[in-house]
Amino acid sequence: MPFEWRILLLGLAAVVVMFLILVDVSEVEEEMVKTRLKAVPSPVPGSRADSISAFSSPPFSRNSFTSPASGWIFNRTLSSIIRKKVLRFLDAERDISILKSTFKPGDIIHYVFDRQSTTNISENLYRLLPTVSPMKNQHYERCAIVGNSGILLNSSCGPEIDSHDFVIRCNLAPVEEYAEDVGLRSSLVTMNPSVVQRAFQDLSSKEWRQRFVRRLQALSGSVLWIPAFMAKSGEDRVEWAVHLILSHTVSVHAAFPSLRLLHAVRGYWLTNNIQIKRPTTGLLMYTMATRFCEEIHLYGFWPFPRDSEGKPVKYHYYDTLKYQYTSSSSPHTMPLEFRTLSTLHRQGALRLHTETCRLPT
């Protein structure tokens, strides 16, 4: 085929793709308008749910946040609509991990945040790649996603969190010392490479390596979700972690997210006018969980240094890290994400827990 014809065909294909995308976006916006009119449950007395769409961004402050402790009703219709819309951008069953059939040892991968930098699929990492998706054909009625905010301290939410059918935890946060407030069960745990440096001192000594292995062994049978291909800076930490998992025969189901996942998640929220820079791990987990969870409950999501009564709240419940999300250099927009999630809570699409939990009677 002549070169000119190839260029013409490629140009026509690009036009068709752009047209389909615009049609898809239009359908999303149209159905979300219908959702506001038909699928939103009666608002909790005193709330503003009747005047806020599921994906709007009204003025918000921590002092104006209405506690979701009472009056919440699950809106199954809206939850199903959101699941359908998310599926147009990503399929968590597929995108939760690349598979062995996708790559072979030695293959070159470009990092998501730095396309100029590359890495090679090592023999060890290839050994950990799943042959099938760890979430294949999985579906759960009630799921808990546990963030790491200090709002969890003294919450007594541990038993309630553990009562869910599937429990997602973020960034290998410790649980045993805080079980009363955060629970012990883990079904899927994320581990950003930076956690190896921040929480385990870059595995710089035998003691820190042992601590790291013990934490992984406590996850026995869980999915360990490692975003290995985001930035070049995490390359060595990923390889160290992979080596220790293999050498100690740690019983976890390793998962390495697809290279398109983060951009697909961001694209979904941008389409709904949520102007996030880079989705946090918590928002990533919620977006993916809509695929395999019916009713989603969020704990430990609170991006403010003080609670609704003005009391200090630690950034993480388990360390002394300070609040830095307000910095213009931060890749995340946590308050905006929280505003979005709290709006979805008011409409019954998810439940956002920010107060103490009731002890079982």
C-alpha positions in Angstrom: 0.0 0.0 0.0 1.4 3.4 -1.0 2.7 5.5 1.9 0.2 8.3 1.2 -2.7 5.9 1.6 -1.4 4.6 4.9 -1.2 8.2 6.2 -4.8 8.8 5.0 -6.1 5.6 6.7 -4.4 6.5 9.9 -5.9 10.0 9.9 -9.4 8.6 9.3 -8.9 6.1 12.1 -7.9 8.9 14.5 -11.0 10.9 13.5 -13.3 7.9 14.2 -11.6 7.3 17.6 -12.0 10.9 18.7 -15.7 10.9 17.6 -16.4 7.7 19.6 -14.7 9.3 22.7 -16.8 12.4 22.4 -20.0 10.3 22.0 -19.0 8.3 25.1 -18.4 11.5 27.1 -21.7 12.9 26.0 -23.5 9.7 27.1 -21.7 9.8 30.5 -22.8 13.4 31.1 -26.4 12.7 30.0 -26.8 9.7 32.2 -25.3 11.5 35.2 -28.0 14.2 34.8 -30.6 11.4 34.8 -28.9 10.0 37.9 -29.3 13.3 39.7 -33.1 13.3 38.8 -33.9 9.7 39.4 -31.3 7.7 41.3 -30.4 10.0 44.2 -32.1 8.8 47.5 -33.8 11.2 49.8 -31.2 13.4 51.5 -30.3 13.1 55.1 -32.0 15.9 57.0 -29.8 18.9 57.1 -27.6 17.7 54.2 -27.2 19.3 50.8 -27.5 16.1 48.8 -30.6 17.3 47.0 -28.7 20.2 45.4 -25.3 18.6 44.6 -24.7 16.2 41.7 -22.6 13.1 42.2 -19.6 14.6 40.5 -19.9 18.3 41.3 -17.4 20.3 43.3 -19.2 22.6 45.7 -17.4 24.8 48.2 -16.3 22.6 51.1 -14.5 22.7 54.4 -13.9 20.2 57.1 -16.3 22.2 59.4 -19.1 21.9 56.9 -18.8 18.1 56.5 -22.0 16.4 57.8 -21.2 13.3 59.7 -22.4 10.2 57.8 -23.0 8.3 61.1 -26.8 8.1 60.6 -29.4 8.1 58.0 -27.3 6.6 55.2 -29.1 4.4 52.7 -27.3 2.4 50.0 -28.3 3.5 46.5 -27.8 0.4 44.5 -29.1 2.0 41.3 -26.5 4.8 41.4 -23.7 2.3 42.4 -24.6 0.2 39.3 -24.5 3.3 37.1 -21.1 4.3 38.3 -19.8 0.7 37.8 -21.0 0.8 34.2 -19.4 4.2 33.6 -16.1 3.1 35.1 -16.1 0.0 32.9 -16.0 2.3 29.8 -12.5 3.5 31.0 -11.0 0.5 32.7 -11.8 -3.1 33.8 -10.3 -3.7 37.2 -10.4 -7.4 36.7 -8.0 -7.0 33.8 -6.1 -3.8 34.7 -5.3 -4.8 38.3 -2.2 -6.6 37.0 -0.2 -7.4 33.9 0.0 -11.1 33.2 2.8 -13.5 32.4 1.4 -13.8 28.8 1.9 -10.0 28.3 5.7 -9.9 28.8 8.8 -12.1 28.9 12.0 -11.7 30.9 14.2 -8.9 29.4 11.3 -7.0 27.8 11.6 -3.2 28.1 8.9 -1.1 29.9 8.6 2.6 29.8 7.7 4.2 33.2 4.3 5.7 33.5 5.4 9.1 34.9 8.7 9.3 33.0 8.3 7.8 29.5 12.0 8.6 28.8 13.1 6.1 31.5 12.9 2.4 31.0 13.4 -0.8 32.9 13.6 -4.5 32.0 11.3 -7.3 33.2 13.7 -9.2 35.5 13.6 -13.0 35.9 12.5 -12.6 39.5 9.7 -10.2 38.7 8.5 -12.4 35.8 8.2 -15.3 38.3 5.8 -13.3 40.4 3.6 -12.2 37.5 0.2 -13.9 37.7 -1.0 -16.2 34.9 -4.6 -15.0 35.5 -6.0 -12.0 37.1 -6.2 -12.3 40.9 -9.6 -10.8 40.8 -11.0 -13.0 38.0 -14.7 -13.8 38.5 -14.6 -12.2 42.0 -17.6 -10.4 43.4 -18.3 -9.3 46.9 -21.4 -7.8 48.6 -19.7 -5.6 51.1 -16.1 -4.2 50.8 -14.1 -2.0 53.1 -11.3 0.2 51.8 -9.1 1.3 54.7 -7.1 4.6 54.3 -4.4 5.6 56.7 -5.6 8.8 58.2 -5.2 9.4 62.0 -8.9 9.8 62.1 -9.0 6.0 62.7 -7.2 6.3 66.1 -9.6 5.6 69.0 -12.3 4.9 66.5 -13.0 1.3 67.6 -13.7 0.5 64.0 -11.5 -2.7 63.9 -14.3 -5.3 64.3 -16.6 -3.4 61.9 -13.9 -3.3 59.2 -13.1 -7.0 59.6 -16.8 -7.9 59.2 -16.7 -7.0 55.5 -16.4 -9.6 52.8 -13.3 -8.1 51.2 -10.9 -5.7 52.9 -8.5 -3.4 51.0 -5.6 -1.7 52.8 -3.2 0.9 51.5 0.6 1.0 51.5 1.4 -1.9 53.8 0.2 0.0 56.8 0.7 -1.8 60.2 -2.4 -3.4 61.7 -1.4 -5.6 64.7 -0.6 -2.7 67.0 -3.8 -0.8 66.0 -6.2 -3.8 65.5 -8.9 -2.3 67.8 -9.2 0.7 65.5 -8.2 -0.6 62.1 -8.9 -4.4 62.2 -6.6 -7.2 61.1 -8.1 -8.8 58.0 -6.5 -8.0 54.6 -7.7 -9.2 51.3 -5.8 -6.8 49.1 -2.9 -4.6 50.2 -1.1 -2.0 48.1 2.6 -1.3 48.5 4.1 1.7 46.8 7.9 1.3 46.4 8.4 4.4 48.5 7.0 2.5 51.5 10.1 0.3 51.4 12.2 3.5 52.0 9.9 5.3 54.4 8.6 2.5 56.6 11.5 -0.1 56.3 14.6 2.1 56.0 15.3 0.9 52.5 15.9 -2.6 53.9 19.3 -1.3 54.9 20.0 -3.9 57.6 19.1 -7.5 58.5 16.7 -6.3 61.1 14.7 -4.1 58.7 14.6 -6.9 56.1 13.2 -9.2 58.7 10.6 -6.7 59.7 9.6 -6.3 56.1 9.3 -10.1 55.6 7.3 -10.5 58.8 4.8 -7.8 57.5 4.5 -9.6 54.2 4.0 -13.0 55.8 1.1 -11.6 57.8 -0.6 -11.0 54.5 -0.8 -14.8 53.8 -3.2 -15.4 51.0 -3.8 -11.8 50.2 -3.3 -9.9 47.0 -0.1 -7.7 47.2 -0.6 -4.9 44.7 2.8 -3.3 43.7 2.8 -0.3 41.3 6.2 -1.2 40.0 6.3 0.8 36.8 5.3 4.3 37.9 8.7 5.9 38.4 12.3 5.0 37.9 13.1 5.9 41.5 11.3 2.8 42.7 13.2 0.3 40.5 15.7 -1.0 43.1 13.1 -1.2 45.9 10.8 -3.3 43.7 13.6 -5.7 43.0 14.5 -6.0 46.6 10.9 -6.7 47.6 10.5 -9.2 44.8 13.7 -11.0 45.9 12.6 -11.2 49.5 9.2 -12.5 48.6 10.7 -15.3 46.5 13.5 -16.2 48.8 11.2 -16.4 51.8 8.4 -18.1 49.9 5.9 -15.5 51.1 2.4 -16.7 50.4 0.9 -13.7 48.6 -0.7 -13.2 45.2 1.5 -10.5 43.7 -0.1 -8.0 41.2 1.5 -5.4 39.2 -1.0 -2.8 37.7 -1.3 -2.4 34.0 0.5 0.5 32.5 -2.7 2.2 31.4 -4.5 2.0 34.8 -3.6 5.3 36.4 -4.3 7.3 33.2 -7.6 5.4 32.8 -8.7 6.2 36.3 -7.7 9.9 36.0 -9.6 10.0 32.7 -12.7 8.7 34.3 -12.7 11.4 37.0 -11.7 14.2 34.6 -14.6 13.3 32.4 -16.9 13.8 35.4 -15.3 17.3 36.0 -13.2 16.2 38.9 -9.9 18.0 38.2 -7.5 15.7 40.0 -3.8 15.8 39.2 -2.9 12.3 40.1 -5.3 9.9 41.9 -4.3 8.8 45.4 -4.0 5.2 46.2 -7.4 5.4 48.0 -9.2 6.8 45.0 -7.6 4.3 42.7 -8.8 1.5 45.0 -12.3 2.9 45.2 -12.5 3.2 41.4 -11.3 -0.3 40.9 -13.5 -1.7 43.7 -16.6 -0.6 41.8 -15.9 -3.5 39.5 -16.0 -6.3 42.0 -17.8 -4.8 45.1 -21.5 -4.1 45.4 -21.5 -1.9 48.6 -18.3 0.0 49.3 -17.4 1.4 52.7 -14.4 3.8 53.2 -12.5 4.2 56.5 -9.5 6.3 57.3 -10.2 8.9 54.6 -9.7 12.3 56.2 -7.2 14.8 54.6 -7.3 17.5 57.2 -5.0 18.2 60.2 -8.1 18.6 62.5 -11.4 16.7 62.9 -14.8 18.3 62.7 -14.5 19.3 66.3 -11.1 21.0 65.9 -9.1 18.2 67.5 -5.7 17.4 66.0 -5.6 14.5 63.5 -2.4 12.7 62.5 -1.6 12.4 58.8 -1.1 8.6 59.2 -2.4 6.7 62.2 0.9 4.9 62.6 3.7 7.4 62.0 4.8 11.1 62.4 4.5 12.2 58.8 3.2 15.7 58.5 0.5 17.2 56.2 2.0 18.2 52.9 -1.0 17.8 50.6 -1.7 21.5 50.4 1.7 22.1 48.7 1.4 23.2 45.1 4.1 20.6 44.3 2.0 17.7 45.6 0.9 15.3 42.9 -2.4 14.7 44.8 -5.5 16.8 45.4 -6.8 15.1 48.6 -9.4 17.7 49.7 -10.9 17.6 46.3 -11.0 13.8 46.3 -12.6 13.9 49.8 -15.2 16.4 48.7 -16.1 14.1 45.8 -16.3 11.0 48.0 -18.4 12.8 50.6 -20.8 13.9 47.8 -21.1 10.3 46.6 -21.7 9.3 50.2 -24.6 11.7 50.6 -26.1 10.2 47.4 -25.7 6.6 48.8 -23.1 5.4 46.2 -20.6 4.6 48.9 -20.4 5.0 52.7 -17.7 7.3 54.2 -17.0 6.5 57.8 -15.3 9.4 59.7 -16.6 8.9 63.3 -16.2 6.3 66.0 -17.8 2.9 65.3 -20.5 1.4 67.4 -19.2 -1.5 69.5 -21.1 -4.7 68.9 -23.8 -5.4 71.6 
